[in-house]
Amino acid sequence: MKYLEKNTYICILIFQEMQVDLLETPIEFLKGVGPKKADVFNKEFNIFTYRDLLHYYPYRHIDKSKIYRIDELHSEGAYLQFKGKITRYEIVGEQRAKRLVAQFTDDSGTMELVWFNSIKWIENLLKEKREFIIFGKPTLFNHKWSISHPEMIEPATQKNSPVSLAFQPLYNTSERAKKNGLDSRSLSKLVITLLSQIKEVIVERLPKQMLEQFKLLSLKETLINIHYPENIDKLSKAMLRLKFDELFFTQLKLLKIKHINETKVSGHRFSIVGETFNTYYKNYLPYELTNAQKRVIKEIRADMGSGRQMNRLLQGDVGSGKTITALLVMLIAKDNGFQSCLMAPTEILAAQHFATISKMLKEMNVKVDFLSGSTKQKERKIILERLKNGETDILVGTHALIEEVVQFKNLGLAIIDEQHRFGVEQRAKLWRKNQTPPHILVMTATPIPRTLAMTLYGDLDLSVIDELPKGRKPIVTMHFYEKDRLRLFGMMQEQIREGRQVFVVYPLIQESEKMDLFDLMAGYDLMSTRFPLPYYAISLVHGKMKPEEKEFEMKRFAENKTQIMLSTTVIEVGIDVPNATMMVIENAERFGLSQLHQLRGRVGRGGEQSYCVLMSNNKLSSEGKLRLNAMVNSNDGFEIANVDLNLRGPGDLQGTQQSGTLDFKMADISKDEKLVVFTRNLAINLLKQDPELQLPEHTRIKNYLSTLLKKNNIWGKIS
């Protein structure tokens, strides 16, 4: 231990001499940690430095601000704190029954303290009859009050502590961490050690006038009080300050990236809308575009003709016509002498895009190719050659598009469908396919409420297709209970009799002991009995199947070789079957609203009336009823997303938590909407006033923002 303490001291001296941020000191050098615990910190908590531990916040606090008298005890159940002396103690029992029993007394009464573990250490502590503050859960046994394994603090120690001990922090931990001496209590002691070393080197991020204007705690006060608050008011103010910082700097960073992109990143200039686009638009467009589609295409055209690189998010509800919009944009690229690519997350979805686009362009002189992991080597070689020499105008595919061997002659536009399914590095590789970065259009069918969108995508230009094509019939949504199952079977039979197909989605693959759910395999047995061979054919798809098995079953259903597809949520994104007119969702109350809406959007793709049946058991919570009623009453994805955001928070809006964009520890976008709006407006006004943050009063903000931007991958802007 002396060796470790010496090393800690030397390490701190070196860091100070080098003027290196002390908070970047590896966690192993903190007194009480060492290499073994550091490894646990790394693997279990993702904590590598002093800074990481400092920002590992408690999930709640235990109030230890009041000291009770023993004669105030009247009932069990609460954790309480007492101050008194140990008047006597003894060790009783043998082996497993061995325990240390002590008598604890204050001026109002007496209670027993009992320890079954660490008896020798406790005995050494109690040898001197000193005063202690104890904390624990009193229980009544044989008409006597007792506490097992109480926490014990000497008042003198409490006075000398660098922090207030009125509120005890509780930290999330793990079984492995506990076994290695890192339970919540140990973590809190290490935080005290850390605060005593570094509280004088905490650098403020905000200018003094901003702190005063908005009545915010200093960062130093905040970090001390988030762990060891002086009182409830200080804890509340510490939480507010951390929320403020998270939201303000996230939005400032995104706005700054957007500014850099608009002013310093050049892009291909698509100066014309030429023959290819006009010919298709006038002669071959399958249906009249909605006003929303026309508006979005104008927005994209303006971006691509500006001379700067486009980074735009195209947000459209399921069935709103994003694919035809993307196709028209790719035709503009061709008219300007550039290639385009469209990347989808699954092979079947990519194949469907390829089939749709090829069909739409069959009368046009536009070369479309398809590339995926399963493309045969001989065919792959031909496609790659066509791509490299510029014969291919549009390449549709999966993540196979980002392989190094895939080389474009002149990639001008990259479109990414269901962008949340791709990792940052995957997208970065696509970015590097051309010396001048291609224009980027990312598409999502996940409706995101405005408040969330402006926080997530503050660096992106946002386009929204907020109306459905003419003639598209709204999906009829119904809520059935288990007692209605025969009615459900009748509806399914009727749809199949008319030549249509049915999706049935389950939340689990196998029965869980903790969750009484109607699972996939049980459902398969029931459906096979109700819809037997040879009259009916059923496809079965779930996440534990091999990719080629899933693709095979999805393909069978897409080709109408099976009438019913039983699936887990793997079909949420990835299969478009216009002939499917019915979606059945088992245990619908277990799904998030946005997920239910995505699943519902798998039907209603053709001209026929489509149905969605939400199955649930009879025992529904009030929130469950509210969610399912929202689905029954509305087909508007944005309206549903707002309900989902309010009920469940932003984490359930699929695809929003990418690349750390929403990696907030304190802020909650759904609950802190007013603060979201306030901090965003503050960030906008600040950059209007001082775009480069050159004013002396903005030095602190600029310095901290610089550290955030250094960590930012350029692809974070479309994450």
SVG drawing of the C-alpha trace seen along z (x, -y; Angstrom):
<svg xmlns="http://www.w3.org/2000/svg" viewBox="-65 -40 72 71">
<polyline fill="none" stroke="black" stroke-width="0.4" points="0.0,0.0 2.9,-2.4 4.2,-1.7 0.8,-2.6 0.5,-5.8 4.1,-6.8 3.2,-6.1 0.0,-8.1 1.9,-11.1 4.6,-10.8 2.0,-10.5 0.2,-13.6 3.5,-15.6 4.3,-14.5 0.9,-15.4 1.1,-18.9 4.6,-19.4 3.5,-18.5 0.4,-20.7 -1.7,-17.6 -5.3,-17.5 -5.3,-15.7 -8.7,-14.3 -7.2,-12.2 -5.1,-10.3 -5.7,-6.5 -8.1,-5.2 -5.6,-2.7 -3.6,-5.5 -6.4,-6.5 -5.7,-5.5 -7.6,-2.3 -7.9,-1.1 -4.7,0.4 -4.4,2.5 -6.8,5.3 -9.8,3.0 -8.9,0.8 -9.5,3.7 -13.0,4.2 -13.6,0.5 -12.7,0.7 -14.8,3.7 -17.8,3.3 -18.3,-0.5 -16.4,-1.7 -14.4,-3.9 -10.8,-4.5 -9.8,-7.9 -10.5,-10.1 -12.9,-12.1 -14.9,-9.0 -15.4,-8.2 -16.2,-11.9 -19.0,-11.7 -20.3,-8.3 -23.4,-9.7 -25.4,-8.0 -28.8,-6.8 -30.3,-8.1 -29.4,-9.2 -30.3,-8.1 -31.2,-10.9 -28.8,-10.8 -29.3,-14.5 -31.3,-13.6 -30.0,-11.8 -32.8,-9.9 -33.1,-9.0 -33.5,-5.4 -36.7,-6.2 -38.2,-7.6 -38.3,-4.0 -41.9,-2.8 -42.0,-0.8 -39.8,1.3 -38.9,0.7 -37.0,-2.6 -33.2,-3.1 -32.3,-5.5 -29.3,-7.1 -28.3,-7.3 -25.5,-8.8 -24.2,-7.1 -21.5,-4.8 -20.7,-1.1 -20.9,-0.2 -20.0,3.5 -19.6,6.2 -19.1,10.0 -18.5,12.7 -21.0,15.6 -21.6,18.8 -19.3,21.1 -18.4,21.5 -21.4,20.3 -23.4,19.2 -20.5,17.0 -21.4,13.4 -20.4,10.2 -23.1,8.6 -22.6,5.1 -24.7,2.8 -25.3,-0.6 -26.5,-3.4 -27.6,-7.0 -29.1,-9.2 -32.6,-7.8 -32.2,-4.1 -30.3,-1.0 -30.2,1.3 -28.2,4.3 -25.8,4.2 -25.0,7.5 -22.3,8.5 -21.9,12.0 -19.0,11.1 -15.7,9.2 -15.9,9.9 -12.2,9.4 -12.1,6.0 -15.2,4.8 -13.7,6.0 -10.6,3.9 -12.8,0.9 -14.8,1.3 -11.9,1.9 -12.0,-1.8 -15.4,-2.9 -15.6,-5.8 -18.6,-7.6 -20.1,-6.5 -22.8,-7.5 -24.5,-4.3 -26.9,-3.9 -29.1,-0.9 -32.5,0.7 -33.8,1.4 -35.8,4.5 -37.7,5.7 -36.5,9.1 -37.5,10.5 -38.9,7.1 -35.5,5.6 -34.4,3.2 -31.4,4.4 -29.5,3.5 -27.5,6.0 -24.3,4.9 -24.9,1.1 -22.7,-1.5 -20.4,-3.1 -18.8,-6.5 -16.8,-8.4 -18.1,-12.0 -14.6,-13.3 -14.2,-11.6 -17.4,-13.1 -16.2,-16.6 -12.9,-16.1 -14.6,-14.9 -14.1,-17.0 -17.8,-16.6 -21.1,-16.6 -22.2,-13.2 -25.8,-14.2 -27.0,-12.2 -25.4,-8.9 -25.1,-8.2 -26.1,-4.9 -24.3,-3.7 -25.2,-1.1 -22.8,1.8 -22.5,5.5 -22.0,8.9 -18.5,9.1 -17.7,5.6 -19.1,6.5 -16.9,9.7 -13.9,7.5 -14.7,5.0 -16.5,2.4 -20.0,2.3 -21.9,-1.0 -20.3,-1.8 -16.8,-1.2 -17.5,-3.4 -18.8,-6.2 -15.5,-6.1 -13.4,-6.2 -15.4,-9.2 -14.7,-11.0 -11.0,-10.2 -11.1,-11.5 -13.0,-14.7 -10.4,-15.5 -7.7,-15.3 -9.2,-17.0 -11.9,-19.5 -9.4,-22.4 -8.6,-21.5 -12.2,-21.3 -12.3,-23.8 -15.5,-25.8 -17.2,-25.5 -19.6,-28.5 -18.8,-32.2 -19.5,-33.9 -22.2,-36.1 -24.2,-33.1 -23.9,-31.3 -25.2,-34.4 -27.9,-35.2 -29.5,-31.7 -28.7,-31.1 -26.6,-28.0 -24.2,-26.3 -20.5,-26.4 -19.2,-23.2 -17.1,-22.5 -20.2,-22.9 -22.3,-20.8 -19.9,-17.8 -19.5,-17.8 -23.3,-18.1 -24.3,-15.5 -22.4,-12.9 -22.6,-14.4 -25.3,-17.1 -25.4,-19.5 -29.2,-19.4 -32.1,-18.6 -32.0,-22.1 -28.3,-21.7 -29.0,-18.3 -31.8,-19.7 -29.6,-22.6 -26.7,-20.2 -29.0,-18.1 -30.3,-21.2 -26.8,-22.3 -25.8,-19.0 -28.9,-18.8 -28.2,-22.4 -24.7,-21.5 -25.7,-18.3 -28.4,-19.9 -26.6,-23.3 -23.3,-21.8 -24.8,-19.0 -26.8,-21.5 -24.0,-24.0 -21.8,-21.2 -24.3,-20.2 -25.0,-23.8 -21.2,-24.4 -20.8,-21.3 -23.6,-22.4 -22.0,-25.8 -18.6,-24.2 -20.3,-22.0 -22.2,-24.9 -19.2,-27.2 -16.1,-25.0 -17.0,-21.6 -17.4,-21.8 -19.6,-19.4 -20.4,-18.5 -22.6,-21.2 -25.6,-19.6 -26.4,-22.6 -29.0,-21.1 -32.2,-19.1 -31.8,-17.4 -33.3,-15.1 -33.3,-11.9 -35.2,-13.5 -37.7,-15.4 -38.4,-12.4 -39.2,-10.1 -41.2,-12.8 -43.4,-13.6 -43.8,-10.1 -43.2,-7.3 -44.0,-8.6 -46.4,-5.9 -48.5,-8.4 -48.8,-12.1 -46.4,-13.3 -47.9,-14.7 -47.2,-18.3 -44.9,-17.1 -42.8,-15.1 -42.6,-18.0 -41.5,-20.3 -38.8,-17.8 -37.4,-17.4 -37.1,-21.2 -35.2,-21.3 -32.8,-18.6 -32.3,-20.2 -31.4,-23.5 -28.8,-21.7 -27.2,-19.8 -27.0,-22.9 -25.4,-25.1 -21.8,-24.0 -21.7,-22.7 -22.0,-19.1 -25.6,-18.1 -26.2,-16.4 -30.0,-16.0 -32.3,-13.7 -35.4,-12.6 -38.1,-11.7 -41.3,-10.1 -43.9,-8.0 -44.3,-4.4 -45.8,-4.4 -45.2,-8.1 -43.2,-7.6 -39.6,-8.0 -38.3,-5.5 -39.8,-7.4 -38.4,-10.6 -34.9,-9.0 -35.2,-7.7 -35.9,-11.2 -33.0,-12.6 -30.7,-9.9 -31.9,-10.8 -30.7,-14.4 -27.3,-13.0 -27.2,-11.1 -28.1,-14.3 -25.1,-15.9 -22.7,-13.1 -22.6,-11.4 -23.2,-8.0 -25.5,-7.2 -25.8,-4.4 -28.6,-3.3 -27.6,-1.2 -30.2,0.8 -29.7,2.7 -30.9,6.2 -30.5,8.1 -34.2,8.6 -34.9,4.8 -32.1,4.0 -33.3,6.5 -36.8,5.0 -35.4,1.5 -33.5,2.9 -36.6,4.6 -38.8,1.5 -36.2,-0.9 -35.5,1.4 -39.2,1.8 -39.7,-2.0 -36.8,-2.6 -37.4,0.3 -38.2,-2.2 -35.3,-4.5 -31.7,-4.4 -30.4,-4.1 -28.2,-1.3 -29.0,0.1 -26.9,2.8 -27.3,4.8 -24.6,5.9 -24.8,7.9 -22.8,10.4 -24.5,13.3 -23.7,11.9 -21.8,14.6 -18.1,14.0 -18.3,14.0 -21.3,11.6 -19.6,9.4 -16.5,9.0 -18.6,7.8 -20.6,5.3 -17.4,3.9 -15.9,3.4 -19.1,1.6 -19.1,-0.6 -15.4,-1.5 -15.7,-2.5 -18.9,-4.5 -21.3,-2.3 -23.4,-1.8 -25.6,-4.8 -27.2,-3.5 -25.9,-0.8 -28.3,0.7 -27.1,3.0 -26.3,3.8 -23.2,3.0 -21.3,4.8 -21.2,1.4 -18.7,0.1 -16.1,2.8 -12.7,1.5 -13.0,3.4 -16.1,1.4 -14.8,-1.6 -17.0,-4.2 -15.9,-6.3 -17.6,-9.4 -19.9,-8.9 -22.0,-12.1 -24.9,-10.9 -25.1,-8.3 -28.6,-7.4 -28.8,-5.4 -32.2,-3.8 -33.1,-3.1 -29.9,-4.7 -30.1,-3.7 -29.2,-0.1 -25.7,-1.1 -22.7,-1.8 -20.7,-5.0 -17.6,-3.4 -19.7,-1.7 -21.1,-5.0 -17.6,-6.7 -16.3,-4.2 -19.1,-5.2 -18.2,-8.8 -14.6,-8.1 -15.7,-6.6 -15.0,-9.8 -12.3,-12.5 -14.9,-15.1 -17.5,-13.8 -20.7,-12.7 -24.0,-14.4 -25.6,-12.4 -29.3,-11.7 -30.3,-9.5 -33.8,-8.2 -35.9,-7.0 -39.4,-5.8 -39.3,-6.4 -41.3,-9.5 -39.5,-11.8 -41.2,-14.6 -39.9,-18.1 -38.4,-18.6 -36.4,-15.4 -35.5,-16.0 -34.0,-19.4 -31.8,-18.0 -30.7,-14.9 -30.3,-16.3 -29.4,-19.9 -26.5,-19.6 -28.6,-18.2 -31.1,-19.8 -34.4,-18.1 -37.0,-17.3 -40.3,-15.7 -42.8,-14.0 -45.9,-14.4 -48.7,-13.2 -49.5,-9.9 -50.0,-9.4 -53.5,-9.8 -55.6,-6.7 -53.8,-5.1 -56.4,-3.7 -55.8,-4.2 -55.1,-0.9 -58.0,0.1 -56.6,0.9 -58.5,2.9 -57.7,4.0 -58.7,7.6 -58.5,9.5 -57.8,13.2 -61.5,13.9 -61.7,12.5 -59.3,15.1 -61.9,17.0 -63.0,13.7 -59.3,13.1 -59.0,16.5 -62.1,15.8 -60.6,12.5 -57.4,14.2 -59.3,16.9 -61.3,14.3 -58.1,12.4 -56.4,15.6 -59.6,16.7 -59.4,13.4 -55.8,14.3 -54.2,12.0 -51.4,12.7 -51.1,12.2 -48.2,11.2 -48.3,12.4 -45.7,10.9 -44.6,12.1 -42.4,10.5 -40.5,13.6 -39.1,16.8 -39.5,19.0 -41.7,18.8 -40.1,16.7 -40.8,17.6 -40.9,13.9 -43.2,12.9 -46.5,14.7 -46.4,14.1 -47.9,15.9 -44.6,16.8 -43.6,17.5 -43.2,21.3 -46.5,21.7 -48.1,19.5 -46.6,21.7 -48.2,24.8 -51.6,23.1 -51.5,21.6 -50.3,24.9 -53.3,26.6 -55.8,23.9 -54.3,23.4 -53.0,26.9 -51.1,28.2 -51.8,28.7 -54.5,26.0 -52.2,23.3 -48.4,22.7 -46.7,20.9 -43.3,19.1 -41.4,18.8 -38.8,16.1 -36.9,15.1 -33.6,13.6 -32.0,16.9 -32.1,18.2 -29.1,18.0 -29.3,15.0 -29.7,17.3 -32.6,19.1 -34.3,15.8 -33.8,14.6 -35.2,17.8 -38.4,17.7 -38.9,13.9 -38.5,14.6 -41.1,17.4 -43.6,15.0 -42.7,12.2 -43.3,14.5 -46.7,15.5 -45.6,19.1 -46.8,18.9 -50.0,17.2 -49.0,16.5 -45.7,15.3 -45.0,15.8 -42.2,13.6 -40.5,11.7 -39.8,8.1 -37.0,8.8 -39.6,7.9 -40.0,4.4 -37.6,3.2 -36.8,5.4 -39.8,6.8 -42.3,5.1 -45.2,7.3 -48.0,5.3 -50.2,8.4 -50.1,8.6 -53.2,6.9 -53.3,8.0 -50.9,7.5 -51.5,9.3 -49.4,8.3 -49.5,10.6 -49.0,9.1 -49.2,5.7 -49.0,4.0 -45.4,5.2 -44.2,3.1 -43.4,-0.6 -45.8,-2.7 -43.3,-3.7 -42.4,0.0 -46.1,0.9 -46.5,-1.8 -43.5,-0.5 -44.9,3.0 -48.3,1.8 -46.6,0.1 -45.6,3.5 -49.2,3.8 -51.3,1.3 -48.6,1.1 -51.1,2.1 -54.5,0.7 -56.5,3.1 -58.0,2.3 -55.6,3.4 -56.0,4.3 -53.9,4.3 -55.1,6.3 -53.5,5.6 -53.9,8.7 -53.6,8.4 -54.6,10.2 -57.5,9.0 -55.3,7.4 -54.0,4.1 -52.5,1.3 -54.0,-2.2 -50.8,-3.1 -51.2,0.0 -54.8,-0.9 -53.7,-4.5 -51.0,-3.2 -53.2,-0.8 -56.0,-3.3 -53.6,-5.8 -52.9,-3.1 -56.5,-2.4 -57.4,-6.1 -54.6,-7.4 -52.5,-6.4 -50.3,-9.5 -46.8,-8.4 -45.8,-11.8 -48.8,-12.0 -48.1,-8.5 -44.4,-9.3 -45.4,-12.3 -47.5,-10.0 -44.6,-7.4 -42.1,-10.1 -44.3,-11.3 -45.1,-7.8 -41.8,-6.0 -39.1,-8.5 -36.7,-8.9 -34.9,-5.6 -37.8,-3.7 -37.8,-5.8 -35.8,-3.4 -32.7,-4.7 -32.3,-7.8 -29.6,-6.8 -26.7,-6.6 -23.1,-7.5 -23.6,-8.9 -25.8,-11.7 -28.3,-11.0 -25.9,-9.7 -27.3,-11.9 -26.8,-10.9 -29.1,-13.5 -31.3,-15.1 -34.5,-13.5 -35.8,-15.0 -39.3,-13.9 -39.4,-15.4 -37.1,-18.4 -38.7,-19.7 -38.7,-23.3 -35.0,-23.1 -34.4,-21.6 -36.0,-24.5 -34.4,-27.1 -30.8,-25.7 -31.3,-25.4 -32.4,-29.0 -29.5,-30.1 -27.0,-28.2 -28.5,-29.7 -28.4,-33.3 -24.8,-32.8 -23.5,-31.7 -25.4,-34.6 -23.7,-37.0 -20.3,-35.4 -20.0,-32.6 -16.3,-31.8 -16.7,-32.3 -13.9,-34.8 -15.2,-37.2 -13.3,-37.0 -16.4,-36.1 -16.9,-33.0 -13.4,-31.6 -14.6,-28.9 -17.4,-27.8 -15.0,-27.7 -12.4,-25.7 -14.9,-23.0 -16.6,-22.9 -13.2,-22.3 -12.7,-19.2 -16.1,-17.9 -15.5,-18.7 -12.1,-16.9 -13.9,-13.7 -16.5,-14.1 -16.3,-11.9 -17.4,-13.7 -20.0,-11.0 -21.6,-12.0 -23.4,-14.6 -25.7,-11.9 -26.0,-9.7"/>
</svg>
